[in-house]
């Protein structure tokens, strides 16, 4: 009975930790984006709320939380509330299968820094991400606003288009990793002398990265929120924390996308072989695991910064350009990458 209770407590702690980290990084990604844009545009960015503006995310969150709730009379009230809730729930669910570091040894018991290690982890991720578009579509339709509906239609067609190329790039990666869909096994295989998957899948990574930009509705693929054409897109009628849920979900998705790319293509918590050989025996097992986790989050932070750099330097696509890129460029390239990967693996196994 004690073992069962300790297991449930450990899983509860992991769930709360992943939930808190996801929300915290999403909140401070807003601060970093404004600071980063300030550096690029030769201005300060947030600097009044706390030292260096570090309390700005709390001020923004408080403003959203205490603003008046407005639900249009002509909207479907139940679906109007369900939309942002579904988007936020699916965004938070994606962090459940990501291994954030090596196992910690506490009191002779090994604790994995992962909520659950599914042997179909990648399928779980793709499935949950595809459900998120329903929240956007429901929110845009329930608003009973033509601009919100147009934004929702754009978001759904955009995500469906880019999920095909993303799925094909994932299949090529899975073939390279021996057929496993477990994120833990994919990341572990890049350590202990193994090479990062970016070496074997450079084209697959580029395709996945571009699709991740489109899936998260980040510039230059932010057509569903195009202010010049659609006022505010699918969340035009939203206010208070319902609007906040949409905005926070976008940053959580960006964080999770960065974690996936840093993990499956750049080794995650694995470090260069010479570094691991130097420090593995010199420090304790738990310290070594924490060093790896720190390295993982540094990689994630770099990817988040790249997302922001792209937003503030590349202009928004036209919608026909966005769809052409997805169907006429990325999907053929992902099929080509899949074919090349399959032939290389067949050659390694002596099939031909």
C-alpha positions as CSV (number, residue, x, y, z in Angstrom):
1,X,0.0,0.0,0.0
2,X,2.9,2.4,0.9
3,X,4.5,1.7,-2.5
4,X,1.2,2.5,-4.3
5,X,0.7,5.7,-2.4
6,X,4.3,6.8,-3.1
7,X,3.8,6.1,-6.8
8,X,0.7,8.2,-6.9
9,X,2.4,11.0,-5.0
10,X,5.4,10.9,-7.4
11,X,3.1,11.1,-10.4
12,X,1.1,13.9,-8.9
13,X,4.2,15.9,-8.2
14,X,5.3,15.3,-11.8
15,X,2.0,16.5,-13.2
16,X,2.0,19.6,-11.1
17,X,5.6,20.3,-12.0
18,X,5.1,20.0,-15.7
19,X,1.9,22.1,-15.4
20,X,3.7,24.8,-13.5
21,X,6.8,24.8,-15.7
22,X,4.6,25.0,-18.9
23,X,2.6,27.9,-17.5
24,X,5.7,29.7,-16.1
25,X,7.6,29.4,-19.3
26,X,4.6,30.5,-21.4
27,X,4.2,33.6,-19.1
28,X,7.8,34.6,-19.3
29,X,8.0,33.9,-23.0
30,X,5.7,36.9,-23.4
31,X,8.3,39.0,-21.4
32,X,11.2,37.6,-23.4
33,X,9.5,38.1,-26.8
34,X,8.9,41.8,-26.0
35,X,12.5,42.2,-24.7
36,X,13.8,40.3,-27.8
37,X,11.8,42.5,-30.1
38,X,13.1,45.6,-28.3
39,X,16.7,44.5,-28.9
40,X,16.0,43.9,-32.6
41,X,14.2,47.3,-32.9
42,X,16.6,49.3,-30.8
43,X,14.2,50.0,-27.9
44,X,13.9,48.9,-24.3
45,X,10.8,46.7,-24.1
46,X,9.1,46.1,-20.7
47,X,11.1,47.9,-17.9
48,X,8.6,49.4,-15.5
49,X,6.9,46.5,-13.7
50,X,9.7,45.2,-11.5
51,X,13.5,45.1,-12.2
52,X,14.0,44.7,-16.0
53,X,10.3,44.4,-16.3
54,X,10.3,40.9,-14.8
55,X,6.9,41.4,-13.2
56,X,5.3,42.3,-16.5
57,X,3.9,38.8,-17.1
58,X,2.2,38.9,-13.7
59,X,0.8,42.4,-14.5
60,X,-0.5,41.2,-17.8
61,X,-2.0,38.0,-16.3
62,X,-3.7,40.1,-13.5
63,X,-5.1,42.5,-16.1
64,X,-6.6,39.6,-18.1
65,X,-7.9,37.9,-15.0
66,X,-9.7,41.0,-13.7
67,X,-11.1,42.3,-16.9
68,X,-14.8,42.1,-17.5
69,X,-16.2,38.9,-19.0
70,X,-18.0,39.6,-22.2
71,X,-20.0,36.9,-23.9
72,X,-21.9,38.1,-27.0
73,X,-25.7,37.6,-26.8
74,X,-25.7,36.0,-30.3
75,X,-23.0,33.5,-29.4
76,X,-23.4,29.8,-28.4
77,X,-22.4,30.4,-24.8
78,X,-21.5,26.8,-24.0
79,X,-19.3,26.3,-27.1
80,X,-17.9,29.9,-26.6
81,X,-16.5,28.8,-23.3
82,X,-15.5,25.3,-24.4
83,X,-13.3,26.5,-27.3
84,X,-10.5,28.2,-25.3
85,X,-10.8,25.6,-22.6
86,X,-10.2,22.8,-25.1
87,X,-7.2,24.6,-26.7
88,X,-5.6,25.1,-23.3
89,X,-6.2,21.5,-22.1
90,X,-4.7,20.0,-25.3
91,X,-1.7,22.3,-25.0
92,X,-1.0,21.2,-21.5
93,X,-1.6,17.5,-22.2
94,X,1.3,17.4,-24.7
95,X,3.9,17.7,-22.0
96,X,2.9,14.4,-20.4
97,X,5.1,12.2,-22.7
98,X,8.2,14.3,-22.9
99,X,11.2,13.0,-20.8
100,X,12.7,16.1,-19.2
101,X,15.9,14.5,-18.0
102,X,17.6,11.3,-16.7
103,X,16.1,9.5,-13.8
104,X,16.8,10.8,-10.3
105,X,17.8,8.4,-7.5
106,X,16.1,9.4,-4.2
107,X,16.4,7.1,-1.2
108,X,17.4,4.2,-3.4
109,X,14.4,4.5,-5.7
110,X,14.7,5.7,-9.3
111,X,12.2,8.4,-10.4
112,X,11.9,9.2,-14.1
113,X,11.4,12.9,-15.0
114,X,8.5,12.0,-17.2
115,X,4.8,11.7,-16.4
116,X,4.4,8.7,-18.6
117,X,6.5,6.8,-21.1
118,X,4.1,5.7,-23.8
119,X,5.5,3.3,-26.4
120,X,3.4,5.4,-28.9
121,X,4.5,8.8,-27.6
122,X,4.8,10.4,-31.0
123,X,1.4,9.2,-32.0
124,X,0.0,10.6,-28.8
125,X,1.5,14.0,-29.5
126,X,0.2,14.1,-33.1
127,X,-3.2,13.0,-31.9
128,X,-3.5,15.6,-29.1
129,X,-2.2,18.4,-31.3
130,X,-4.8,17.6,-34.0
131,X,-7.5,17.8,-31.3
132,X,-6.4,21.4,-30.5
133,X,-7.7,22.7,-33.8
134,X,-11.2,21.7,-32.7
135,X,-11.0,24.3,-29.9
136,X,-10.1,27.0,-32.3
137,X,-12.8,26.0,-34.8
138,X,-15.4,25.8,-32.0
139,X,-14.4,29.2,-30.6
140,X,-14.5,30.9,-34.0
141,X,-17.9,29.3,-34.9
142,X,-19.5,29.9,-31.5
143,X,-18.6,33.6,-31.6
144,X,-21.1,34.1,-34.5
145,X,-18.7,36.7,-36.0
146,X,-17.7,36.5,-39.6
147,X,-14.1,37.5,-38.9
148,X,-13.8,34.9,-36.1
149,X,-15.2,32.2,-38.4
150,X,-12.9,33.1,-41.2
151,X,-9.9,32.9,-38.8
152,X,-11.1,29.5,-37.5
153,X,-11.4,28.2,-41.0
154,X,-8.0,29.4,-41.9
155,X,-6.5,27.8,-38.8
156,X,-8.2,24.4,-39.4
157,X,-7.2,24.2,-43.0
158,X,-3.7,25.4,-42.2
159,X,-3.2,22.8,-39.5
160,X,-4.6,20.0,-41.5
161,X,-2.3,20.9,-44.4
162,X,0.9,21.0,-42.4
163,X,0.1,18.0,-40.2
164,X,0.6,15.8,-43.3
165,X,4.2,16.9,-43.9
166,X,4.9,16.9,-40.2
167,X,3.6,13.3,-39.9
168,X,5.8,12.2,-42.9
169,X,8.9,13.8,-41.3
170,X,8.1,11.9,-38.1
171,X,7.8,8.6,-39.9
172,X,11.3,9.2,-41.4
173,X,12.7,9.9,-38.0
174,X,11.0,6.8,-36.5
175,X,12.6,4.7,-39.3
176,X,16.0,6.2,-38.5
177,X,15.5,5.3,-34.8
178,X,14.7,1.7,-35.4
179,X,11.0,1.9,-35.5
180,X,10.3,3.1,-31.9
181,X,7.6,5.8,-31.2
182,X,8.7,6.3,-27.6
183,X,10.2,9.8,-27.1
184,X,12.3,8.4,-24.2
185,X,13.9,5.8,-26.4
186,X,14.5,8.2,-29.2
187,X,16.2,10.7,-26.9
188,X,18.2,8.0,-25.1
189,X,19.4,6.5,-28.4
190,X,21.3,9.8,-29.1
191,X,23.4,9.5,-25.9
192,X,26.3,7.3,-24.8
193,X,28.2,7.8,-28.0
194,X,25.2,8.0,-30.3
195,X,24.9,10.9,-32.8
196,X,22.1,13.4,-32.7
197,X,19.3,12.7,-35.2
198,X,19.9,16.1,-36.9
199,X,22.9,14.4,-38.5
200,X,20.8,11.7,-40.1
201,X,17.6,13.8,-40.7
202,X,18.6,17.4,-41.6
203,X,15.8,17.7,-44.2
204,X,13.3,16.1,-41.9
205,X,14.2,18.6,-39.2
206,X,13.7,21.6,-41.5
207,X,10.3,20.2,-42.6
208,X,9.3,19.6,-38.9
209,X,10.4,23.0,-37.9
210,X,8.5,24.8,-40.6
211,X,5.4,22.7,-39.8
212,X,5.8,23.5,-36.1
213,X,5.7,27.3,-37.0
214,X,2.5,26.7,-38.9
215,X,0.9,24.4,-36.2
216,X,1.5,27.0,-33.5
217,X,0.2,29.8,-35.7
218,X,3.4,31.7,-35.4
219,X,4.7,34.2,-37.9
220,X,5.1,34.1,-40.8
221,X,2.1,31.6,-40.7
222,X,-0.1,33.6,-38.4
223,X,-2.8,34.1,-41.0
224,X,-5.7,32.9,-38.6
225,X,-5.0,36.1,-36.5
226,X,-4.2,38.4,-39.3
227,X,-5.1,41.8,-37.8
228,X,-5.1,43.7,-41.2
229,X,-7.7,41.3,-42.6
230,X,-9.6,39.6,-39.8
231,X,-9.5,42.2,-36.9
232,X,-8.2,39.5,-34.4
233,X,-9.1,36.3,-36.1
234,X,-10.7,33.4,-34.3
235,X,-10.5,35.2,-30.9
236,X,-12.0,38.5,-32.0
237,X,-15.0,38.3,-29.6
238,X,-13.0,37.0,-26.6
239,X,-12.0,39.0,-23.6
240,X,-10.7,38.4,-20.1
241,X,-9.1,35.0,-19.3
242,X,-10.9,33.3,-22.2
243,X,-8.7,35.4,-24.5
244,X,-5.8,34.7,-22.1
245,X,-6.3,30.9,-22.6
246,X,-5.9,31.3,-26.3
247,X,-2.8,33.4,-26.0
248,X,-1.2,31.3,-23.3
249,X,-1.9,28.1,-25.3
250,X,0.0,29.5,-28.2
251,X,3.1,30.0,-26.0
252,X,2.7,26.6,-24.4
253,X,2.6,25.0,-27.8
254,X,5.7,26.9,-28.8
255,X,7.4,25.6,-25.7
256,X,6.4,22.0,-26.3
257,X,7.3,22.2,-30.0
258,X,10.8,23.5,-29.0
259,X,11.1,20.7,-26.4
260,X,10.2,18.1,-29.0
261,X,12.7,19.4,-31.6
262,X,15.4,19.9,-29.0
263,X,14.8,16.3,-27.8
264,X,14.3,14.2,-30.9
265,X,16.7,16.0,-33.2
266,X,19.3,17.5,-30.9
267,X,19.6,14.9,-28.1
268,X,17.5,16.5,-25.4
269,X,19.3,16.0,-22.1
270,X,22.2,14.2,-23.7
271,X,25.5,16.1,-23.8
272,X,28.6,15.7,-26.1
273,X,30.4,12.4,-25.5
274,X,33.6,14.1,-24.3
275,X,31.6,16.1,-21.7
276,X,29.7,13.1,-20.4
277,X,32.9,11.1,-20.1
278,X,34.5,13.9,-18.2
279,X,31.7,14.5,-15.7
280,X,29.8,11.2,-15.4
281,X,32.1,9.8,-12.7
282,X,33.2,13.2,-11.3
283,X,29.8,14.2,-9.9
284,X,26.9,12.4,-8.4
285,X,24.3,10.6,-10.4
286,X,21.6,13.2,-9.5
287,X,23.9,16.2,-10.2
288,X,24.7,14.7,-13.6
289,X,21.0,14.3,-14.3
290,X,20.3,17.9,-13.3
291,X,23.2,19.1,-15.6
292,X,21.6,17.2,-18.5
293,X,18.1,18.7,-17.7
294,X,19.7,22.2,-17.6
295,X,21.3,21.6,-21.0
296,X,17.9,20.4,-22.4
297,X,16.2,23.6,-21.2
298,X,19.0,25.7,-22.7
299,X,18.3,24.1,-26.1
300,X,14.6,24.7,-25.6
301,X,15.3,28.4,-24.8
302,X,17.3,28.7,-28.0
303,X,14.5,27.3,-30.1
304,X,12.0,29.6,-28.5
305,X,14.3,32.5,-29.3
306,X,14.5,31.4,-32.9
307,X,10.6,31.3,-33.1
308,X,10.6,34.9,-31.9
309,X,13.5,36.0,-34.2
310,X,11.5,34.7,-37.2
311,X,8.4,36.5,-36.1
312,X,10.1,39.9,-35.9
313,X,12.2,39.5,-39.1
314,X,10.1,37.7,-41.8
315,X,6.9,39.2,-43.2
316,X,3.6,37.3,-43.1
317,X,2.8,35.0,-46.0
318,X,-0.3,35.5,-48.2
319,X,-2.8,32.7,-47.6
320,X,-2.4,31.2,-51.1
321,X,1.4,31.2,-50.5
322,X,1.0,29.4,-47.2
323,X,-1.2,26.7,-48.7
324,X,1.1,26.3,-51.7
325,X,4.1,25.9,-49.5
326,X,2.3,23.2,-47.5
327,X,0.9,21.1,-50.3
328,X,3.3,21.7,-53.2
329,X,6.6,22.0,-51.4
330,X,6.7,20.5,-47.9
331,X,4.7,17.4,-48.7
332,X,6.8,16.4,-51.8
333,X,10.0,17.2,-49.8
334,X,8.8,15.0,-46.9
335,X,7.9,12.2,-49.2
336,X,11.4,12.5,-50.8
337,X,13.0,12.5,-47.4
338,X,11.0,9.4,-46.4
339,X,12.0,7.5,-49.5
340,X,15.7,8.4,-49.0
341,X,15.5,7.3,-45.4
342,X,13.9,4.0,-46.3
343,X,16.5,3.3,-48.9
344,X,19.4,4.1,-46.5
345,X,17.9,1.8,-43.8
346,X,17.3,-1.0,-46.3
347,X,20.9,-0.7,-47.5
348,X,22.2,-0.8,-43.9
349,X,20.2,-4.0,-43.3
350,X,21.5,-5.6,-46.5
351,X,18.1,-5.8,-48.3
352,X,19.7,-4.3,-51.4
